[in-house]
Amino acid sequence: MCTWWRAADSCQAVLERGVRVRIDTGSKLPDGVFRVLEASGPAIVSAADLFSGKSVVLFSCPGAFTEKSTRLQVPSYLRYSSELFSLGVDTICCVSVNDAFVMHAWGERCEVGNKILMLADGQCEYHTQLGLEMDCTRFALGFRSHRFSLLAVDRVVRILNIEEPGAYEVSDAAVITGQIRESGIFDEGDKNDFR
């Protein structure tokens, strides 16, 4: 199950409500693709290329330009990016159920620069593989994603934090940075094994 502080309670509560979470700590992230907008136009990034042999913090927002995500979540990862990189994280990624053009524009609005890679999961396919899709059709919003954060080391989930719907407590960058710092994950040699 999910571990660490309130994250454990949050994950358990999500599971008890019947959310079909398919990943957990120790799970291997599935294959799949994301879209990004590069200078030359839209491009595809495979999960294998993104996660294999790397340490990646991935956080998900229900939608680009949403209030909590824009005002709180993305800025928290910008604030903690230097510390995350110094702890051993190779890449910080933000993913949402939007297209690559919207994710790129949102990244520009939030001034992420090269600190956060903005990934589009336009059809909610990757979130569905994780079991972290959220049915918002009753609000005419289609399928969205649960808000979460995770650390994957060579595609294996080492830390997982899933929010209660509407909450913003465990997916903040301060939480996962503290978890990485206290866990000693990179003291175990994971980081140096890839270089």
Sine and cosine of phi, psi and omega as CSV:
sin_phi,cos_phi,sin_psi,cos_psi,sin_omega,cos_omega
0.00,0.00,0.15,-0.99,0.05,-1.00
-0.91,0.42,0.54,-0.84,-0.02,-1.00
-0.84,-0.54,0.11,-0.99,0.09,-1.00
1.00,0.07,0.78,-0.63,0.17,-0.99
0.48,0.88,-0.73,-0.68,-0.03,-1.00
-0.91,0.40,-0.35,0.94,-0.01,-1.00
-0.85,0.53,-0.63,0.77,-0.01,-1.00
-0.89,0.46,-0.72,0.70,0.03,-1.00
-0.89,0.46,-0.67,0.74,-0.03,-1.00
-0.89,0.45,-0.73,0.68,-0.02,-1.00
-0.89,0.46,-0.68,0.73,-0.01,-1.00
-0.89,0.45,-0.67,0.74,0.01,-1.00
-0.90,0.44,-0.64,0.77,0.04,-1.00
-0.89,0.46,-0.70,0.72,-0.01,-1.00
-0.90,0.43,-0.63,0.77,-0.02,-1.00
-0.91,0.41,-0.45,0.89,0.02,-1.00
-0.99,0.15,-0.01,1.00,0.09,-1.00
1.00,-0.05,0.21,0.98,0.09,-1.00
-0.92,0.39,0.75,-0.67,-0.10,-1.00
-1.00,0.08,0.87,0.49,0.01,-1.00
-0.91,0.42,0.81,-0.58,-0.05,-1.00
-0.98,-0.21,-0.12,0.99,0.02,-1.00
-0.90,-0.43,0.33,-0.94,0.04,-1.00
-0.39,-0.92,0.12,-0.99,0.10,-1.00
-0.87,0.49,0.69,-0.72,-0.06,-1.00
1.00,-0.10,-0.26,0.97,0.03,-1.00
-0.97,0.25,0.50,-0.87,0.11,-0.99
-1.00,-0.01,0.74,-0.68,0.03,-1.00
-0.90,0.43,0.66,-0.75,-0.07,-1.00
-0.96,0.28,0.26,-0.96,0.15,-0.99
-0.93,0.37,0.31,-0.95,0.02,-1.00
0.35,-0.93,-0.02,-1.00,-0.01,-1.00
-0.72,-0.70,0.45,-0.89,0.12,-0.99
-0.84,-0.55,0.32,-0.95,0.10,-0.99
-0.92,-0.38,0.59,-0.81,0.10,-0.99
-0.71,-0.70,0.32,-0.95,0.07,-1.00
-0.94,-0.33,0.90,-0.43,0.03,-1.00
-0.97,-0.24,0.09,-1.00,0.00,-1.00
-0.85,0.53,-0.56,0.83,-0.02,-1.00
-1.00,0.09,-0.11,0.99,0.01,-1.00
0.79,-0.61,-0.18,-0.98,0.00,-1.00
-0.89,0.45,0.60,-0.80,0.00,-1.00
-0.62,-0.78,0.35,-0.94,0.02,-1.00
-0.96,-0.28,0.69,-0.72,0.09,-1.00
-0.86,-0.51,0.83,-0.56,0.02,-1.00
-0.99,0.13,0.50,-0.86,0.06,-1.00
-0.87,0.49,-0.59,0.81,0.01,-1.00
-0.88,0.48,-0.72,0.70,0.02,-1.00
-0.91,0.41,-0.59,0.80,-0.07,-1.00
-0.96,0.29,-0.66,0.75,-0.17,-0.99
-0.97,-0.25,-0.41,0.91,-0.10,-1.00
-0.93,0.36,0.78,-0.63,0.05,-1.00
0.94,0.35,0.32,0.95,-0.03,-1.00
-0.70,-0.72,0.29,-0.96,0.14,-0.99
-0.96,-0.29,0.88,-0.47,-0.13,-0.99
-0.79,-0.62,0.76,-0.65,0.22,-0.98
-1.00,-0.09,0.85,-0.52,0.03,-1.00
-0.90,-0.44,0.81,-0.59,0.10,-1.00
-0.80,-0.60,0.53,-0.85,-0.09,-1.00
-0.86,-0.50,0.62,-0.79,0.04,-1.00
-0.86,-0.50,0.60,-0.80,0.01,-1.00
-0.86,0.52,-0.50,0.86,0.02,-1.00
-0.21,-0.98,0.55,-0.84,0.07,-1.00
-0.90,0.45,0.54,-0.84,0.05,-1.00
0.92,0.40,0.12,0.99,0.07,-1.00
-0.95,0.31,0.41,-0.91,-0.20,-0.98
-0.88,0.48,-0.81,0.58,-0.04,-1.00
-0.90,0.43,-0.64,0.77,-0.04,-1.00
-0.92,0.40,-0.66,0.75,-0.05,-1.00
-0.98,0.21,-0.63,0.78,-0.08,-1.00
-1.00,0.07,-0.50,0.86,-0.11,-0.99
-0.88,-0.47,-0.82,0.57,-0.21,-0.98
-0.94,0.33,-0.82,0.58,0.00,-1.00
-0.87,0.49,-0.73,0.69,0.04,-1.00
-0.86,0.51,-0.52,0.85,0.02,-1.00
-0.90,0.43,-0.62,0.79,0.02,-1.00
-0.95,0.30,-0.50,0.86,0.12,-0.99
-0.91,0.41,-0.69,0.72,0.00,-1.00
-0.89,0.46,-0.62,0.79,-0.08,-1.00
-0.99,-0.13,0.05,1.00,-0.09,-1.00
-0.86,0.51,-0.71,0.71,-0.02,-1.00
-0.87,0.48,-0.68,0.73,0.01,-1.00
-0.93,0.38,-0.66,0.75,0.03,-1.00
-0.86,0.50,-0.70,0.71,0.02,-1.00
-0.90,0.43,-0.64,0.77,-0.01,-1.00
-0.93,0.36,-0.44,0.90,0.04,-1.00
-0.97,0.24,-0.32,0.95,0.02,-1.00
0.79,-0.61,0.03,1.00,0.04,-1.00
-0.97,0.25,0.74,-0.67,0.02,-1.00
-0.99,0.10,-0.66,0.75,-0.12,-0.99
-0.63,-0.78,0.63,-0.78,0.16,-0.99
-0.92,-0.39,0.81,-0.59,-0.04,-1.00
-0.83,-0.56,0.66,-0.75,0.15,-0.99
-0.93,-0.36,0.78,-0.63,0.01,-1.00
-0.81,-0.58,0.60,-0.80,0.05,-1.00
-0.49,-0.87,0.29,-0.96,0.01,-1.00
-1.00,0.07,0.98,0.21,0.04,-1.00
-0.55,-0.83,0.15,-0.99,0.05,-1.00
-1.00,0.06,0.19,-0.98,-0.09,-1.00
-0.90,0.44,-0.54,0.84,0.01,-1.00
-0.92,0.40,-0.68,0.73,0.02,-1.00
-0.92,0.40,-0.70,0.72,0.00,-1.00
-0.89,0.45,-0.62,0.78,0.04,-1.00
-0.90,0.43,-0.73,0.69,0.01,-1.00
-0.88,0.47,-0.64,0.77,0.02,-1.00
-0.91,0.41,-0.67,0.74,0.05,-1.00
-0.87,0.50,-0.65,0.76,0.07,-1.00
-0.90,0.44,-0.67,0.74,0.01,-1.00
-0.88,0.48,-0.62,0.78,-0.01,-1.00
-1.00,0.05,-0.05,1.00,0.02,-1.00
0.83,0.56,0.77,0.64,-0.03,-1.00
-0.97,0.25,-0.38,0.93,-0.01,-1.00
0.81,0.58,-0.74,-0.68,0.02,-1.00
-0.98,-0.19,0.27,0.96,-0.02,-1.00
-0.99,0.12,-0.55,0.83,-0.04,-1.00
-0.77,-0.64,0.77,-0.63,0.08,-1.00
-1.00,0.02,0.84,-0.54,-0.06,-1.00
-1.00,-0.06,0.92,-0.39,-0.08,-1.00
-0.95,-0.30,0.69,-0.72,0.05,-1.00
-0.98,-0.22,0.76,-0.65,0.14,-0.99
-0.87,-0.50,0.92,0.38,-0.22,-0.98
-0.83,0.56,-0.56,0.83,-0.02,-1.00
-0.97,-0.23,0.18,0.98,0.02,-1.00
0.89,0.45,0.43,0.90,-0.06,-1.00
-0.95,0.31,-0.69,0.73,-0.03,-1.00
-0.94,0.34,-0.68,0.74,0.04,-1.00
-0.87,0.50,-0.61,0.79,0.02,-1.00
-0.91,0.42,-0.65,0.76,0.06,-1.00
-0.87,0.48,-0.56,0.83,0.02,-1.00
-0.98,0.20,-0.27,0.96,-0.10,-0.99
0.98,0.21,0.38,0.92,-0.05,-1.00
-0.89,-0.45,0.44,0.90,0.12,-0.99
-0.99,0.15,0.41,-0.91,-0.03,-1.00
-0.75,-0.66,0.84,-0.54,-0.03,-1.00
-0.98,0.20,0.96,-0.29,0.02,-1.00
-0.93,-0.38,0.40,0.92,-0.04,-1.00
-0.90,0.44,-0.49,0.87,0.01,-1.00
-0.92,0.40,-0.28,0.96,0.06,-1.00
-0.97,-0.25,0.18,0.98,-0.04,-1.00
0.88,0.47,0.54,0.84,0.00,-1.00
-0.92,-0.40,0.11,0.99,-0.01,-1.00
0.92,0.40,-0.56,-0.83,0.04,-1.00
-0.98,-0.18,0.68,-0.73,0.02,-1.00
-0.82,-0.58,-0.15,-0.99,-0.01,-1.00
-0.90,-0.44,0.51,-0.86,0.20,-0.98
-0.93,0.36,0.52,-0.86,0.08,-1.00
-0.98,0.19,0.79,-0.61,0.00,-1.00
-0.43,-0.90,0.19,-0.98,0.18,-0.98
-0.63,-0.77,0.48,-0.88,0.06,-1.00
-0.47,-0.88,0.37,-0.93,0.19,-0.98
-0.91,-0.42,0.82,-0.57,0.10,-1.00
-0.91,-0.42,0.74,-0.67,0.07,-1.00
-0.89,-0.45,0.91,-0.41,-0.08,-1.00
0.77,0.63,0.75,0.66,0.06,-1.00
0.97,0.25,-0.10,0.99,-0.01,-1.00
-1.00,-0.09,0.78,-0.62,-0.01,-1.00
-0.95,0.30,0.87,-0.49,0.01,-1.00
-0.98,-0.22,-0.52,0.85,0.03,-1.00
-0.69,-0.72,0.67,-0.74,0.00,-1.00
-0.62,-0.78,0.80,-0.60,0.02,-1.00
-0.79,-0.62,0.87,-0.50,0.00,-1.00
-0.89,-0.46,0.76,-0.64,-0.01,-1.00
-0.99,0.12,0.48,-0.87,0.27,-0.96
-0.90,0.44,0.53,-0.85,0.06,-1.00
-0.81,0.59,0.77,-0.63,0.02,-1.00
1.00,0.08,-0.20,0.98,-0.07,-1.00
-1.00,0.00,0.34,-0.94,0.15,-0.99
-0.59,-0.81,1.00,0.10,-0.03,-1.00
-0.77,-0.64,-0.65,0.76,-0.15,-0.99
-0.94,-0.34,-0.11,0.99,-0.03,-1.00
-0.98,-0.20,0.15,0.99,0.07,-1.00
-0.94,0.34,0.51,-0.86,-0.01,-1.00
-0.88,0.47,-0.51,0.86,0.01,-1.00
-0.88,0.48,-0.60,0.80,-0.03,-1.00
-0.92,0.38,-0.81,0.59,-0.07,-1.00
-0.93,0.36,-0.52,0.86,0.08,-1.00
-0.90,0.44,-0.71,0.71,0.05,-1.00
-0.89,0.46,-0.64,0.77,0.01,-1.00
-0.90,0.44,-0.69,0.73,0.02,-1.00
-0.90,0.43,-0.71,0.71,-0.02,-1.00
-0.86,0.50,-0.72,0.70,-0.08,-1.00
-0.98,0.20,-0.39,0.92,-0.09,-1.00
-0.97,0.24,-0.48,0.88,-0.10,-1.00
0.94,0.34,0.34,0.94,-0.04,-1.00
-0.79,0.61,-0.72,0.69,-0.06,-1.00
-0.99,0.15,-0.17,0.99,0.13,-0.99
-0.96,0.28,-0.30,0.95,-0.04,-1.00
-0.99,0.17,-0.02,1.00,0.03,-1.00
0.99,-0.13,-0.03,1.00,-0.02,-1.00
-0.83,0.56,-0.70,0.72,-0.10,-0.99
-0.88,0.47,-0.76,0.65,-0.11,-0.99
-0.96,0.28,-0.27,0.96,-0.01,-1.00
-0.91,0.41,-0.33,0.94,-0.11,-0.99
-0.99,-0.15,-0.11,0.99,-0.14,-0.99
-0.92,-0.39,0.00,0.00,0.00,0.00
